[in-house]
Amino acid sequence: MPLQNGQYIEVVCPLDHPATEQTPWGKAVSKKAQEGGGWLTWVFATEDIAKIEEKFGRNAIEGHRTRPDGSDLKWKQIGVNEITDSRELPFFIQWLTADHPSQDGKAVAAIEKITIADTDHLADSWFKSEILGGLNGASVDFVDPSTNDGEYGIVAVHLTTPAGSVVLD
């Protein structure tokens, strides 16, 4: 679902295919589905992933997928390994193609707030200032994981729409 400010929400599910368990992303999606589903993670786009690679001490990997219209989306990503056990942390992407999911259709909603279960308020992230500074006007509310069945990660995303506020939880 395209959103304003170059953002989007993407629904993913694991494929019933042996390759699903061959990549960190496939493993993370599969694990979340086996747990009953829900919010998996959040992702931040960057124009220069080299700075993030430097902090991680490793190279980003390239990814791609073919869309139903036959066009190919291409990107580099880093940090997927870390989200499997720390869902309150995002991973990072640099688009290699100009076309990406935030441009699919007309964006009429915007992220107003993200609620995250995390006692340390992203303290474990090397990128805390970049994350909070890159929210394009959205805020982050932190709640104690005990209020979320002890689970860490995204609890809800609040959207501003022409018809009013919508909470996706």
C-alpha positions as CSV (number, residue, x, y, z in Angstrom):
1,M,0.0,0.0,0.0
2,P,1.7,3.2,-1.1
3,L,1.8,6.0,1.6
4,Q,2.8,9.6,1.5
5,N,6.4,10.7,2.1
6,G,7.8,7.8,0.0
7,Q,6.7,5.2,2.5
8,Y,4.6,2.0,2.0
9,I,3.3,-1.0,3.9
10,E,3.9,-4.4,2.4
11,V,2.2,-7.6,3.3
12,V,4.5,-10.6,2.9
13,C,4.2,-14.4,3.4
14,P,6.5,-17.3,3.1
15,L,6.5,-19.3,-0.1
16,D,6.0,-23.0,0.1
17,H,9.3,-23.5,-1.6
18,P,12.7,-24.9,-0.4
19,A,14.4,-21.6,-1.3
20,T,12.3,-19.8,1.4
21,E,14.6,-21.2,4.1
22,Q,17.8,-20.4,2.2
23,T,17.9,-16.6,2.9
24,P,17.8,-14.6,6.1
25,W,14.6,-12.8,4.8
26,G,12.9,-16.0,3.9
27,K,13.7,-17.5,7.3
28,A,12.5,-14.3,9.2
29,V,9.2,-14.3,7.2
30,S,8.7,-18.0,7.7
31,K,9.4,-17.8,11.5
32,K,6.9,-14.9,11.9
33,A,4.2,-16.9,10.0
34,Q,4.8,-19.9,12.2
35,E,4.3,-17.7,15.2
36,G,0.9,-16.6,14.0
37,G,1.8,-13.6,11.8
38,G,1.6,-9.9,12.5
39,W,4.1,-7.1,12.1
40,L,7.5,-8.4,11.1
41,T,9.7,-5.3,10.8
42,W,10.2,-1.9,9.4
43,V,12.7,-0.8,6.8
44,F,14.5,2.5,6.2
45,A,15.6,3.6,2.7
46,T,19.0,5.3,2.3
47,E,20.7,7.0,-0.7
48,D,24.1,5.7,0.4
49,I,24.1,2.2,2.0
50,A,27.9,2.3,2.2
51,K,27.8,4.3,5.5
52,I,25.5,1.6,7.0
53,E,27.7,-1.2,5.6
54,E,30.6,0.5,7.4
55,K,28.8,0.4,10.8
56,F,27.8,-3.3,10.3
57,G,31.3,-4.2,9.1
58,R,30.0,-6.1,6.1
59,N,28.6,-5.6,2.6
60,A,24.9,-5.3,1.8
61,I,23.4,-7.9,-0.4
62,E,21.6,-7.3,-3.6
63,G,18.0,-8.3,-4.0
64,H,15.4,-8.2,-6.7
65,R,11.9,-9.4,-7.6
66,T,9.8,-9.4,-10.7
67,R,6.5,-7.6,-10.4
68,P,3.3,-8.8,-12.1
69,D,3.8,-6.3,-14.9
70,G,7.2,-7.8,-15.7
71,S,9.3,-4.9,-14.3
72,D,12.1,-5.8,-12.0
73,L,12.7,-4.1,-8.7
74,K,16.3,-4.0,-7.6
75,W,17.8,-3.0,-4.2
76,K,20.6,-3.6,-1.7
77,Q,19.8,-4.5,1.9
78,I,21.6,-4.9,5.2
79,G,20.4,-5.8,8.7
80,V,18.0,-8.6,7.9
81,N,20.0,-11.0,10.0
82,E,19.5,-8.8,13.1
83,I,15.7,-8.5,12.8
84,T,15.0,-12.2,13.4
85,D,15.6,-11.8,17.1
86,S,15.3,-8.0,17.5
87,R,12.1,-7.0,15.8
88,E,12.1,-3.6,17.3
89,L,15.1,-2.8,15.1
90,P,14.7,-2.0,11.3
91,F,16.8,-3.1,8.4
92,F,18.1,-0.8,5.7
93,I,17.6,-0.7,1.9
94,Q,19.0,1.3,-1.0
95,W,16.8,1.2,-4.1
96,L,18.8,0.5,-7.3
97,T,15.7,1.1,-9.5
98,A,13.7,4.4,-9.5
99,D,10.4,2.5,-9.4
100,H,9.5,1.1,-6.0
101,P,6.3,0.1,-4.0
102,S,5.7,3.6,-2.6
103,Q,4.9,4.7,-6.1
104,D,2.3,2.0,-6.8
105,G,-1.0,3.9,-7.1
106,K,-2.0,7.1,-5.4
107,A,-0.9,7.6,-1.8
108,V,-3.7,9.1,0.3
109,A,-2.5,8.1,3.8
110,A,0.5,8.9,5.9
111,I,2.1,7.2,8.9
112,E,1.3,9.3,11.9
113,K,2.8,7.1,14.6
114,I,4.4,3.7,15.1
115,T,4.0,1.9,18.5
116,I,6.8,-0.4,19.4
117,A,7.3,-2.7,22.3
118,D,10.8,-2.1,23.5
119,T,12.1,-1.3,27.0
120,D,15.4,0.2,25.7
121,H,13.9,2.6,23.1
122,L,16.2,1.4,20.3
123,A,19.2,1.7,22.6
124,D,20.7,-1.4,21.0
125,S,20.7,0.2,17.6
126,W,23.8,1.9,16.2
127,F,21.3,3.9,14.1
128,K,19.0,5.4,16.8
129,S,19.5,9.0,15.7
130,E,19.1,8.1,12.0
131,I,16.0,6.1,12.7
132,L,14.2,8.8,14.7
133,G,15.4,11.5,12.3
134,G,14.2,9.7,9.3
135,L,10.5,9.2,10.2
136,N,9.3,12.1,8.0
137,G,7.1,13.6,10.7
138,A,5.8,10.3,12.2
139,S,6.4,9.7,15.9
140,V,7.3,6.6,17.8
141,D,5.6,5.6,21.0
142,F,7.4,2.9,23.0
143,V,5.4,0.6,25.3
144,D,6.7,-2.0,27.7
145,P,6.9,-5.5,26.1
146,S,4.9,-6.8,29.1
147,T,1.8,-5.0,27.6
148,N,2.4,-6.9,24.4
149,D,2.6,-10.5,25.7
150,G,6.3,-10.1,26.3
151,E,6.9,-9.6,22.6
152,Y,9.3,-7.0,21.3
153,G,8.7,-5.2,18.0
154,I,6.0,-3.2,16.2
155,V,2.6,-3.3,17.9
156,A,0.7,-0.9,15.7
157,V,1.0,1.6,12.9
158,H,-1.3,4.7,13.1
159,L,-2.3,6.2,9.7
160,T,-3.8,9.6,8.9
161,T,-6.3,9.2,6.0
162,P,-8.8,11.5,4.4
163,A,-11.5,9.7,6.4
164,G,-9.6,10.1,9.7
165,S,-7.2,8.0,11.7
166,V,-6.8,4.3,11.2
167,V,-4.8,2.0,13.5
168,L,-3.3,-1.2,12.1
169,D,-2.5,-3.6,14.9
